[in-house]
Amino acid sequence: MRIALAQINPIVGDLKGNCHKVVAMACEAAAHGADLVVFPELTLAGYPPEDLLEDAGFVQAETRARAFVARQVPPVLGCIVGGLAKNSRGPGKPLHNAAFLYEGGRQIAEVHKTLLPTYDVFDEQRHFEPSQKRHVVPWRDRKLGLHICEDLWNAQGRVRGLYGTDPVAELAALGADLFINICASPFNVAKHVERENLIRTAVQRHKQAYVFVNQVGANTELIFDGRSRVFDGKHWWTAPPFEEALMIWDEGSEASSATGPVSSLQALHDALVLGIRDYYTKTNAFQRVFIGLSGGIDSAVTCVLAVRALGADRVTGVAMPSAFSSEGSVRDARELADNLAIELLTLPIHQVVTAYGETLAEVFSGTATGVAEENLQARARGALLMALANKFNGLLLTTGNKSELAVGYATLYGDMSGGLSVLGDVFKMQVYALARHINAGEPCIPEATITKPPSAELKPGQTDQDSLPPYDVLDGILERLIIHREDAQTISRQTGQDLALVREIAQKVERNEYKRRQAPPCLRVSGKAFGPGRRLPMVGRRTTIEGS
């Protein structure tokens, strides 16, 4: 059998556009002599459709769209697409997350997803009813073990299973002779290794080849890396990451194909570039992007990624020096803009900040100068950047990193203003690593930007380490707190860091949840990002009874 793995980049809700994409790729698969073409999970609706699924008109339109695809696909070709099926059993949620097999314009089979994730960014039980029974799909002379995404993620042998059912094992027991998984599995820097291990385990355990077709592209926070693949127990066939592809697999072939290995830093870079590009193009609402260029590492990396995503002609940098901005910072911003060949606007904020101060002088009289006055600078910059974005139909990219967001080292209505947070899930030390990775190819970030002490430059001689531990220490603690959910005592014991310091950082993370709720969506590249996958109360107080 010749199978085409159709790794597409759908737009959520764009039934018409997604239909045409699917038909075009199906015709290409037929031209390559494929017997079967396989598309990702929720092919035409896009993933995740969220509460579009509560719109009866949308659900009906998706059904019509699948019927259109079935009629348009070349009749010699079997076609598997993901879609919405009504729950005909009565009780439960109104829909199933389903996979459909079409051939010759007719529906041959319908399979419902069994395992519905409700952790991190997933909330499928909000809309879908799980399948209660597994069955293989007889097609031509085969028994297809067709299943959907999460149905793989409770494979026997996993260290921690979330469910009481292993759909892959049940399909194997029913005689499946080829596993096919249609998927929308979001990217994080380690995810592809876990997927590969799950597939390898399933093939070794059940002695049948495994076809895995994943969505590619970015939808708001979520980035999908593709990396569709086939494993037959000996050889891997792998589609390229972060781009659409049609990969042809001839069953029984011994000539495996694989893209070259991609380092974790390159994958992080490519994911962020894709995230910017798809947010910009899929919203279809902007003519350019604006970025505040401070001469610092975060804005420099954000700017490079934006240029690589959209091209220099669509990126405008804005330097906004204050009374405390060093000459070097202004020079570094200008050098970066020259290296990238982007437009650079210079809007000094000294007069704006002075006007703020004069307006507040009577109210603030008799008080010590502090954070409120410092933050006026960040808010002046935010207001100017948003004015530019409004005036010129632009998207403002925020440049703050995950370390800053975690501990509240960011200003509401200032540097947090914008439509998309590019580095909001990237720790500070990762930002430095990205900068060096970028410069290892074609140097464009000024060396001084990378080597100088990080500073918000909101008062004379200020550096981040005036109020924060060194970023390598801070990031190590934050990773354990946020991603691995370890408590302060465990972190102190395992890292040797002072317990009081760890507790102080943990308190900063808790206290600043209210800021993060007001931040723009941030591109998700780790196993636990700020946003919909991390739900903690803004208002509350955590206390314990010692010794209990």
Residue pairs with C-beta under 8 A, 6 or more apart in sequence:
1 35
1 36
1 140
1 142
1 178
1 250
1 251
2 32
2 33
2 34
2 35
2 36
2 248
2 249
2 250
2 251
3 34
3 35
3 36
3 37
3 38
3 211
3 230
3 248
3 249
3 251
4 25
4 28
4 29
4 32
4 34
4 36
4 37
4 38
4 246
4 247
4 248
4 249
5 38
5 211
5 213
5 228
5 229
5 230
5 239
5 245
5 246
5 247
5 248
5 249
6 22
6 25
6 26
6 29
6 37
6 38
6 39
6 40
6 213
6 246
7 40
7 213
7 214
7 215
7 216
7 226
7 228
7 239
7 244
7 245
7 246
7 247
8 18
8 21
8 22
8 25
8 39
8 40
8 43
8 215
8 216
8 217
8 244
9 215
9 216
9 217
9 224
9 244
9 278
10 17
10 18
10 21
10 40
10 43
10 44
10 45
10 46
10 47
10 215
10 217
11 17
11 18
11 46
11 219
11 282
12 45
12 46
12 47
12 48
12 49
12 50
12 52
12 219
12 282
13 45
13 46
13 49
13 52
13 58
14 46
15 44
15 45
15 61
15 62
15 65
16 65
18 43
18 44
18 45
18 46
18 65
19 44
19 65
19 68
19 69
19 72
22 39
22 43
22 44
22 69
22 81
23 69
23 72
23 73
25 37
25 39
25 246
26 37
26 69
26 72
26 73
26 74
26 77
26 79
27 73
27 74
28 246
29 37
29 77
29 246
29 248
30 37
30 73
30 74
30 76
30 77
32 246
32 248
34 77
34 248
35 77
35 78
35 140
36 77
36 78
36 79
36 80
36 139
37 73
37 77
37 78
37 79
37 80
38 80
38 180
38 182
38 211
38 213
39 79
39 80
39 81
39 82
39 182
39 213
40 47
40 82
40 182
40 183
40 184
40 213
40 214
40 215
41 47
41 82
41 97
41 99
41 148
41 149
41 182
41 183
41 184
41 215
42 48
42 49
42 82
42 83
42 84
42 97
42 184
43 81
43 82
43 83
43 182
44 62
44 65
44 66
44 69
44 81
44 82
44 83
45 52
45 53
45 58
45 62
45 83
45 84
46 219
47 184
47 215
47 219
47 224
48 121
48 122
48 184
48 219
48 222
49 58
51 127
52 58
53 59
53 84
53 95
53 127
54 127
59 84
59 86
59 95
62 83
62 84
63 83
63 84
66 81
66 83
66 100
66 102
69 79
69 81
69 102
70 79
70 102
70 105
70 106
70 107
71 105
73 79
73 102
73 105
75 103
75 104
75 105
77 103
78 101
78 102
78 103
78 108
78 139
78 140
79 101
79 102
79 103
80 99
80 100
80 101
80 102
80 146
80 180
80 182
81 99
81 100
81 102
81 182
82 97
82 98
82 99
82 100
82 148
82 182
82 184
83 98
83 99
83 100
84 95
84 96
84 97
84 98
85 95
85 96
85 97
85 98
85 100
85 110
85 112
86 94
86 95
86 96
87 93
87 94
87 95
87 96
87 129
89 129
92 129
93 125
93 126
93 127
93 128
93 129
94 127
94 129
95 127
95 128
95 129
96 112
96 113
96 128
96 129
96 131
97 112
97 113
97 116
97 124
97 128
97 148
98 110
98 111
98 112
98 113
98 148
99 110
99 111
99 113
99 146
99 147
99 148
99 182
100 107
100 109
100 110
100 111
101 107
101 108
101 109
101 110
101 137
101 139
101 144
101 146
102 108
103 139
108 137
108 139
109 137
109 139
109 144
109 146
111 131
111 135
111 137
111 146
111 147
111 148
112 129
112 130
112 131
112 148
113 124
113 128
113 130
113 131
113 147
113 148
113 149
113 150
113 151
114 130
114 131
114 134
114 147
114 148
114 151
114 165
114 167
115 130
115 150
115 151
115 153
115 154
115 162
115 163
115 165
115 167
116 124
116 125
116 128
116 130
116 150
117 124
117 150
117 153
117 162
118 124
118 125
118 126
119 162
120 527
120 528
120 533
120 534
121 186
121 221
121 222
121 524
121 531
121 532
121 533
122 150
124 150
134 147
134 167
134 170
134 171
134 174
135 174
136 143
136 144
136 145
136 146
136 171
136 174
136 175
136 176
137 143
137 144
137 145
137 146
138 144
142 177
142 178
143 174
143 175
143 176
143 177
143 178
144 176
144 177
144 178
144 180
145 168
145 171
145 172
145 174
145 176
145 177
145 178
145 179
145 180
145 208
146 180
146 182
147 167
147 168
147 171
147 179
147 180
147 181
148 181
148 182
148 183
149 181
149 182
149 183
149 184
149 185
151 167
151 168
151 181
152 167
152 168
152 181
152 183
152 198
152 199
152 202
152 212
153 162
153 198
154 161
154 162
154 163
154 165
154 166
154 167
155 166
155 168
155 169
155 198
155 201
155 202
155 205
156 166
156 169
156 201
156 205
157 201
157 205
158 198
158 201
168 179
168 202
168 206
169 205
169 206
171 179
172 205
172 206
172 208
176 206
176 208
177 208
178 208
178 209
178 211
178 251
179 202
179 203
179 206
179 208
179 209
179 210
179 211
180 211
180 213
181 210
181 211
181 212
181 213
182 213
183 212
183 213
183 214
183 215
184 214
184 215
184 224
185 191
185 195
185 214
185 215
185 224
186 222
186 223
186 224
186 524
187 222
187 223
187 224
187 225
187 267
187 271
187 524
187 525
188 524
188 525
188 526
188 527
189 264
189 267
189 268
189 525
189 526
190 264
190 527
191 225
191 527
192 225
192 227
192 241
192 267
195 212
195 227
196 229
199 210
199 212
199 229
199 231
200 231
202 210
203 209
203 210
203 231
203 232
203 233
204 233
207 233
209 230
209 231
209 232
209 233
209 251
210 230
210 231
210 232
211 230
211 249
212 228
212 229
212 230
213 228
214 224
214 225
214 226
214 227
214 228
215 224
215 226
216 224
216 225
216 226
216 241
216 242
216 243
216 244
216 245
217 223
217 224
217 244
217 274
217 278
218 224
218 274
218 275
218 277
218 278
218 279
218 282
218 523
219 278
219 282
220 279
220 521
221 521
221 522
221 523
221 524
221 529
221 531
221 532
222 524
223 271
223 274
223 275
223 523
223 524
223 525
225 241
225 242
225 267
225 271
226 239
226 240
226 241
226 242
226 243
226 244
226 245
227 238
227 239
227 240
227 241
228 238
228 239
228 245
228 247
229 236
229 237
229 238
229 239
230 236
230 237
230 247
230 249
231 237
232 251
234 254
235 253
235 254
235 255
235 256
236 256
236 258
237 247
237 249
237 256
237 257
237 258
238 247
238 257
238 258
238 259
239 245
239 247
239 259
240 259
241 259
241 262
241 267
241 270
242 267
242 270
242 271
242 273
242 274
247 257
262 270
265 433
265 434
265 437
266 437
268 426
268 430
268 434
268 525
269 305
269 434
269 437
269 438
271 523
271 525
272 305
272 422
272 423
272 426
272 523
272 525
273 305
273 308
273 309
274 309
275 420
275 422
275 523
276 289
276 305
276 306
276 309
276 310
276 397
276 420
276 422
276 523
277 309
277 310
279 395
279 419
279 420
280 286
280 289
280 309
280 310
280 314
280 395
283 395
285 393
285 395
286 393
286 394
286 395
287 314
287 392
287 393
287 394
288 314
288 315
288 316
288 392
288 393
288 394
288 395
289 306
289 310
289 314
289 315
289 316
289 394
289 395
289 396
289 397
290 316
290 317
290 318
290 385
290 388
290 389
290 392
290 394
290 395
290 396
290 397
291 299
291 302
291 303
291 306
291 315
291 316
291 317
291 318
291 396
291 397
291 399
292 299
292 317
292 318
292 319
292 320
292 381
292 385
292 399
292 415
293 299
293 300
293 303
293 317
293 318
293 319
293 333
293 336
293 337
293 344
294 319
294 320
294 325
294 329
294 333
294 399
294 457
295 319
295 325
295 326
295 328
295 329
295 330
295 331
295 332
295 333
295 336
295 449
296 329
296 399
296 449
296 454
296 455
297 431
297 432
297 435
297 445
297 449
297 450
297 454
298 399
298 400
298 401
298 423
298 431
299 333
299 399
300 332
300 336
300 435
300 445
300 446
300 449
301 423
301 431
301 434
301 435
301 438
301 445
302 397
302 399
302 422
302 423
303 315
303 317
303 336
303 337
303 340
303 342
304 340
304 438
304 444
304 445
305 422
306 315
306 397
306 422
307 315
307 340
307 342
312 340
312 341
312 342
315 340
315 342
315 343
316 342
316 343
316 344
316 345
316 388
316 394
317 333
317 336
317 337
317 342
317 343
317 344
317 345
318 344
318 345
318 346
318 347
318 384
318 385
318 388
319 330
319 333
319 334
319 344
319 345
319 346
319 347
320 346
320 347
320 348
320 349
320 380
320 381
320 384
320 385
321 329
321 330
321 346
321 348
321 349
321 350
322 348
322 349
322 350
322 353
322 377
322 457
322 458
323 350
323 353
324 377
324 457
324 458
324 459
324 460
324 462
325 457
326 457
328 448
328 452
329 457
330 346
332 446
332 448
332 449
333 344
334 344
335 446
336 444
336 445
336 446
336 449
337 343
337 344
338 344
339 443
339 444
339 445
339 446
340 444
345 388
347 384
349 377
349 380
349 381
349 384
352 380
352 383
352 384
353 376
353 377
353 380
356 376
356 379
356 380
357 373
357 376
364 372
364 373
374 456
374 458
374 459
375 411
375 414
375 458
377 414
377 458
378 411
378 414
378 415
378 456
378 458
379 411
379 413
379 414
380 414
381 414
381 415
382 411
382 413
382 414
382 415
382 416
382 417
383 417
385 396
385 417
385 418
386 396
386 417
386 418
388 394
388 396
389 395
389 396
389 418
389 419
395 418
395 419
395 420
396 417
396 418
396 419
397 418
397 419
397 420
397 421
397 422
398 415
398 416
398 417
398 418
398 420
398 421
398 422
398 424
398 519
398 520
399 415
399 422
399 423
400 410
400 415
400 416
400 421
400 423
400 424
401 423
401 424
401 426
401 427
401 428
401 430
401 431
402 423
402 424
402 425
402 426
402 427
402 428
402 478
402 522
402 526
402 529
402 530
403 409
403 427
403 428
403 429
403 471
403 474
403 475
403 478
404 410
404 428
405 421
405 424
405 512
405 515
405 516
405 519
405 522
405 530
406 478
406 481
406 482
406 508
406 509
406 512
406 530
407 468
407 474
407 478
407 505
407 508
407 509
407 512
408 508
408 511
408 512
408 515
409 456
409 464
409 467
409 468
410 416
410 515
410 519
412 515
412 518
416 515
416 518
416 519
416 520
418 520
419 520
420 520
420 521
420 522
420 523
421 519
421 520
421 521
421 522
421 523
422 522
422 523
423 431
423 522
424 519
424 520
424 522
424 523
424 529
424 530
424 531
425 522
425 523
425 524
425 525
425 526
425 529
425 530
426 434
426 525
427 471
427 475
427 478
427 479
428 454
428 471
428 474
428 475
429 471
429 472
429 475
430 475
432 450
432 471
435 445
435 449
435 450
436 450
438 444
438 445
439 445
439 447
439 450
453 463
453 464
453 465
454 463
454 464
454 465
454 471
455 462
455 463
455 464
456 462
456 464
464 471
468 474
469 477
469 501
469 505
473 497
474 505
476 495
476 497
477 491
477 495
477 497
477 501
477 502
477 505
478 505
478 509
480 486
480 490
480 491
480 494
480 495
481 488
481 491
481 505
481 506
481 509
482 509
482 528
482 534
483 526
483 527
483 528
485 528
486 494
488 499
488 502
488 503
488 506
489 499
491 497
491 502
492 498
492 499
492 502
495 502
510 536
510 542
513 536
513 537
513 538
514 538
516 530
517 538
519 530
521 531
522 529
522 530
522 531
524 531
524 533
528 534
